[in-house]
Amino acid sequence: MNLLRFAARRVAEMAATLLAASFVVFGAMYLAPGSPASFLLTGRSASPEAVAAINAQYHLDDPFAVRYLRWLGDMAQGDFGRSLTYRTDVSRLIADRLPTTLLLIAMALTVVVAVGLLLGRIAAVRGGATDTAVLISTAIAVGTPSFVAAVLLQGLFAVRLGWFPSSGAGDGFLDTLWHLTLPAVALALYLIGMLARVTRSAMLDALGAEHVTVARSRGVPERHVIRRHVLRNALGTVLTTGGLIVSTLLVCTILVETAFSIGGIGQLLELATSTKDFPTVQAISLIIVALFMTVNLVVDLLLPVVDPRITLGAKGAPA
């Protein structure tokens, strides 16, 4: 399938999916108990006049369809509305916090790829006791949720040893990297185990392929066999898992940011949800959905480049 046609088709599918997701995101908040008016009037007399004024100001009395279409039109123009909690534009709140979250995800992804690929490669190539050790360690990693890893790392390296800060995002680039080191490791731990196991499995399958046996019989050095034939053939499976990894990072960052009080969009989403800040929750949720779909599109476009056996639009790799 032509690359441009495939990309255009996938973008159209993404637009339709995003439209459906926008309806779900918008409607889900109104199914939750409580209302924005009750939060905004906390500590004050919730008289009928005060509630009516709040509802009129934020158009809460308008029919659902009218509110949804108005919100969708504003979102299409880049207007995310005003935060009910912070009383400022949601776009400004997101713009101030998004760089921190993206840097945290980038750091965690770097750790996952570097360590996960290395462990998976070592386990597949060396086997024996090394393989067993990797399997045990990755099983522990996979069985440790991100929020548990955050608490353990925070207690040991921040509170007891004092090597890293226990909270905050820091000031300046280097200080931010220092503050985000523990959160990035906590975010990466589970995914390191998953990627290592996928890499190991994919490489073991590739090691048993006929062309690898032929290459070895011809005297090709083992390091070249591993790099050119085994690892390359395993990259398709690894890349597919990479899309899932990035998507998982987008979700799990909420827990880690909250544990370390980082102040990114993950923690902002958690706070907005607890205070019924509808515009903020809806905007962040839709951005996460859009990023999730974008990651999947990029993976689909890169798969044929990494593994020529895969064609655009194919349901799966050839046997």
C-alpha positions as CSV (number, residue, x, y, z in Angstrom):
1,M,0.0,0.0,0.0
2,N,1.3,3.5,-0.9
3,L,2.7,5.3,2.2
4,L,0.8,8.5,1.7
5,R,-2.5,6.6,1.1
6,F,-1.9,4.5,4.2
7,A,-1.0,7.6,6.3
8,A,-4.1,9.4,5.0
9,R,-6.3,6.5,5.8
10,R,-4.9,6.2,9.3
11,V,-5.2,9.9,10.0
12,A,-8.9,9.7,8.9
13,E,-9.4,6.7,11.3
14,M,-7.6,8.7,14.1
15,A,-10.0,11.7,13.5
16,A,-13.0,9.4,13.7
17,T,-11.7,7.7,16.9
18,L,-10.8,11.0,18.4
19,L,-14.3,12.3,17.8
20,A,-15.8,9.2,19.4
21,A,-13.4,9.6,22.3
22,S,-14.3,13.2,22.7
23,F,-17.9,12.3,23.3
24,V,-17.0,9.7,25.8
25,V,-14.5,12.0,27.6
26,F,-17.1,14.8,27.7
27,G,-20.0,12.7,28.8
28,A,-18.1,10.6,31.4
29,M,-17.5,13.6,33.7
30,Y,-21.2,14.3,34.0
31,L,-21.9,10.7,35.0
32,A,-19.7,11.1,38.1
33,P,-21.3,12.0,41.4
34,G,-21.3,15.7,42.5
35,S,-21.1,18.8,40.3
36,P,-18.7,21.7,39.7
37,A,-21.1,24.1,41.4
38,S,-20.9,22.1,44.7
39,F,-17.1,22.3,44.6
40,L,-17.0,26.0,43.7
41,L,-19.4,26.8,46.5
42,T,-17.4,24.8,49.1
43,G,-17.2,26.8,52.3
44,R,-20.0,29.2,51.2
45,S,-23.7,29.1,51.4
46,A,-25.0,27.0,48.6
47,S,-28.2,29.0,48.1
48,P,-30.4,28.4,45.0
49,E,-29.4,31.8,43.7
50,A,-25.6,31.1,44.1
51,V,-26.0,27.7,42.4
52,A,-28.0,29.3,39.6
53,A,-25.3,31.9,39.1
54,I,-22.6,29.3,38.8
55,N,-24.6,27.2,36.4
56,A,-25.3,30.3,34.2
57,Q,-21.6,31.3,34.2
58,Y,-20.4,27.9,33.1
59,H,-23.5,27.1,31.0
60,L,-24.2,24.0,33.1
61,D,-27.9,24.4,32.6
62,D,-27.7,24.1,28.8
63,P,-28.7,20.8,27.2
64,F,-26.0,18.1,27.0
65,A,-25.8,18.2,23.2
66,V,-25.4,22.0,23.2
67,R,-22.7,21.9,25.7
68,Y,-20.9,19.1,23.9
69,L,-21.0,20.9,20.5
70,R,-19.9,24.2,22.0
71,W,-17.0,22.4,23.8
72,L,-16.0,20.5,20.6
73,G,-16.0,23.6,18.6
74,D,-13.8,25.4,21.1
75,M,-11.4,22.4,21.3
76,A,-11.1,22.4,17.5
77,Q,-9.9,26.0,17.7
78,G,-7.4,25.3,20.5
79,D,-9.6,26.8,23.3
80,F,-9.7,24.3,26.1
81,G,-11.8,26.6,28.3
82,R,-11.0,27.9,31.8
83,S,-10.1,25.8,34.8
84,L,-12.8,25.8,37.5
85,T,-10.1,25.2,40.2
86,Y,-7.3,27.5,39.1
87,R,-9.5,30.2,37.4
88,T,-7.2,30.4,34.4
89,D,-7.0,29.1,30.9
90,V,-6.6,25.3,30.7
91,S,-4.2,25.7,27.8
92,R,-1.9,27.7,29.9
93,L,-2.0,25.1,32.7
94,I,-1.1,22.4,30.3
95,A,1.6,24.4,28.5
96,D,3.3,25.1,31.9
97,R,3.2,21.4,32.9
98,L,3.5,19.4,29.7
99,P,7.3,19.9,29.2
100,T,8.0,18.3,32.7
101,T,5.8,15.3,31.8
102,L,7.4,14.9,28.4
103,L,10.9,15.0,29.9
104,L,9.9,12.4,32.5
105,I,8.5,10.1,29.8
106,A,11.6,10.6,27.7
107,M,13.9,9.8,30.6
108,A,11.9,6.7,31.5
109,L,11.7,5.5,27.9
110,T,15.5,5.9,27.5
111,V,16.0,3.7,30.6
112,V,13.5,1.1,29.4
113,V,15.0,0.8,26.0
114,A,18.6,0.7,27.1
115,V,18.2,-1.7,30.0
116,G,15.4,-3.8,28.6
117,L,17.1,-4.5,25.2
118,L,20.4,-5.2,27.0
119,L,18.9,-7.7,29.4
120,G,16.8,-9.4,26.8
121,R,19.8,-9.8,24.5
122,I,22.0,-11.1,27.2
123,A,19.4,-13.6,28.3
124,A,18.8,-14.9,24.8
125,V,22.5,-15.1,23.7
126,R,24.1,-16.5,26.9
127,G,21.3,-18.7,28.3
128,G,21.9,-20.9,31.3
129,A,22.3,-19.2,34.7
130,T,22.3,-15.8,33.1
131,D,19.0,-16.4,31.4
132,T,17.5,-17.7,34.7
133,A,18.8,-14.6,36.6
134,V,17.3,-12.3,34.0
135,L,13.9,-14.1,34.1
136,I,13.8,-13.9,37.9
137,S,14.7,-10.2,38.0
138,T,12.3,-9.3,35.2
139,A,9.5,-11.2,36.9
140,I,10.1,-9.1,40.0
141,A,10.1,-6.0,37.9
142,V,6.9,-6.9,36.1
143,G,5.2,-7.7,39.4
144,T,6.1,-4.3,40.9
145,P,3.5,-1.6,40.1
146,S,4.8,1.9,39.3
147,F,3.3,3.5,42.5
148,V,4.9,0.7,44.7
149,A,8.3,1.3,43.0
150,A,7.9,5.0,43.5
151,V,7.3,4.6,47.3
152,L,10.2,2.1,47.7
153,L,12.7,4.2,45.7
154,Q,11.6,7.4,47.5
155,G,12.0,5.8,50.9
156,L,15.4,4.3,50.2
157,F,17.2,6.8,48.0
158,A,15.5,10.0,49.0
159,V,14.6,9.7,52.6
160,R,17.1,7.2,54.0
161,L,20.2,7.8,51.9
162,G,19.4,11.4,50.8
163,W,20.9,10.9,47.3
164,F,17.9,12.3,45.4
165,P,15.1,14.8,46.1
166,S,11.9,13.3,47.4
167,S,9.6,15.7,45.6
168,G,9.3,18.5,43.1
169,A,10.6,19.0,39.5
170,G,13.6,21.2,40.3
171,D,14.7,24.5,38.7
172,G,16.9,24.6,35.6
173,F,17.7,21.7,33.2
174,L,20.3,19.9,35.3
175,D,18.4,20.2,38.5
176,T,15.3,19.0,36.8
177,L,17.1,15.9,35.5
178,W,18.3,15.2,39.1
179,H,14.8,15.6,40.5
180,L,13.3,13.4,37.8
181,T,15.8,10.5,38.1
182,L,14.0,8.5,40.7
183,P,10.5,9.1,39.1
184,A,11.9,8.0,35.8
185,V,13.3,4.8,37.3
186,A,10.0,4.1,39.1
187,L,8.1,4.6,35.9
188,A,10.5,2.4,33.9
189,L,10.9,-0.6,36.2
190,Y,7.8,-2.5,35.2
191,L,8.4,-1.8,31.5
192,I,12.0,-2.9,31.7
193,G,10.9,-6.3,32.7
194,M,8.3,-6.5,30.0
195,L,10.6,-5.3,27.2
196,A,13.4,-7.6,28.4
197,R,11.1,-10.6,28.2
198,V,9.7,-9.7,24.8
199,T,13.3,-9.1,23.4
200,R,14.5,-12.4,24.8
201,S,11.5,-14.3,23.3
202,A,11.8,-12.6,19.9
203,M,15.6,-13.3,19.8
204,L,15.2,-16.9,20.8
205,D,12.7,-17.4,17.9
206,A,15.1,-15.7,15.5
207,L,18.0,-17.8,16.7
208,G,16.2,-20.9,15.6
209,A,15.6,-19.6,12.1
210,E,17.1,-21.4,9.1
211,H,19.0,-18.5,7.8
212,V,20.8,-18.1,11.2
213,T,21.9,-21.8,11.0
214,V,23.1,-21.2,7.5
215,A,25.1,-18.1,8.5
216,R,26.7,-19.9,11.3
217,S,27.6,-22.9,9.1
218,R,29.4,-20.5,6.7
219,G,31.6,-19.3,9.5
220,V,30.0,-15.9,10.0
221,P,31.3,-14.4,13.3
222,E,28.7,-14.9,16.1
223,R,28.6,-11.1,16.8
224,H,27.6,-10.4,13.2
225,V,25.0,-13.2,13.3
226,I,23.5,-11.7,16.4
227,R,23.5,-8.1,15.1
228,R,22.6,-8.6,11.5
229,H,20.3,-11.6,11.5
230,V,18.9,-12.2,15.0
231,L,18.5,-8.8,16.5
232,R,17.3,-7.2,13.3
233,N,14.6,-9.9,12.8
234,A,13.5,-9.4,16.4
235,L,13.1,-5.6,16.1
236,G,9.7,-5.8,14.6
237,T,8.2,-7.5,17.6
238,V,10.2,-5.2,19.9
239,L,9.0,-2.1,18.1
240,T,5.4,-3.2,18.3
241,T,5.9,-3.6,22.1
242,G,7.5,-0.1,22.1
243,G,4.2,1.4,21.1
244,L,2.5,-0.3,24.1
245,I,5.4,0.9,26.3
246,V,5.0,4.6,25.4
247,S,1.2,4.3,25.8
248,T,1.7,2.8,29.3
249,L,4.1,5.6,30.2
250,L,1.5,8.1,29.3
251,V,-0.9,6.5,31.8
252,C,1.4,5.5,34.6
253,T,3.0,9.0,34.8
254,I,-0.2,10.0,36.7
255,L,0.7,7.8,39.6
256,V,4.4,8.6,39.7
257,E,3.9,12.3,39.4
258,T,1.5,12.2,42.2
259,A,3.8,10.2,44.4
260,F,6.7,12.6,43.8
261,S,4.6,15.8,43.6
262,I,6.3,16.6,40.3
263,G,3.6,19.0,39.0
264,G,3.2,17.7,35.5
265,I,0.0,17.1,33.6
266,G,-0.4,13.7,35.3
267,Q,-0.6,15.2,38.8
268,L,-2.8,18.0,37.3
269,L,-5.2,15.4,36.0
270,E,-5.4,13.7,39.3
271,L,-6.1,17.0,41.1
272,A,-8.6,18.1,38.5
273,T,-10.5,14.8,38.8
274,S,-10.7,15.0,42.6
275,T,-12.1,18.6,42.4
276,K,-14.5,18.0,39.4
277,D,-12.6,20.5,37.3
278,F,-14.4,19.4,34.1
279,P,-12.5,21.5,31.5
280,T,-9.1,20.4,32.7
281,V,-9.9,16.7,32.9
282,Q,-11.5,16.7,29.5
283,A,-8.6,18.5,27.8
284,I,-5.9,16.4,29.3
285,S,-7.8,13.1,28.7
286,L,-8.3,14.1,25.0
287,I,-4.6,15.0,24.7
288,I,-3.6,11.6,26.1
289,V,-5.9,9.8,23.7
290,A,-4.4,11.8,20.8
291,L,-0.9,11.0,21.9
292,F,-1.8,7.3,22.2
293,M,-3.1,7.2,18.6
294,T,-0.1,9.2,17.3
295,V,2.3,6.7,18.9
296,N,0.4,3.8,17.2
297,L,0.6,5.5,13.9
298,V,4.3,6.1,14.1
299,V,4.9,2.4,15.1
300,D,2.8,1.3,12.1
301,L,4.8,3.5,9.7
302,L,8.2,2.4,11.2
303,L,7.4,-1.4,11.1
304,P,8.1,-1.9,7.4
305,V,11.3,0.1,7.7
306,V,12.6,-2.1,10.5
307,D,11.3,-5.4,9.1
308,P,10.9,-5.4,5.2
309,R,8.7,-8.6,5.5
310,I,5.9,-6.4,6.9
311,T,3.8,-4.4,4.5
312,L,1.8,-1.3,5.2
313,G,-1.7,-2.2,6.3
314,A,-0.9,-5.9,6.8
315,K,-2.7,-7.6,9.7
316,G,0.5,-9.2,10.9
317,A,4.0,-10.2,10.0
318,P,4.6,-13.1,7.6
319,A,5.5,-16.4,9.0
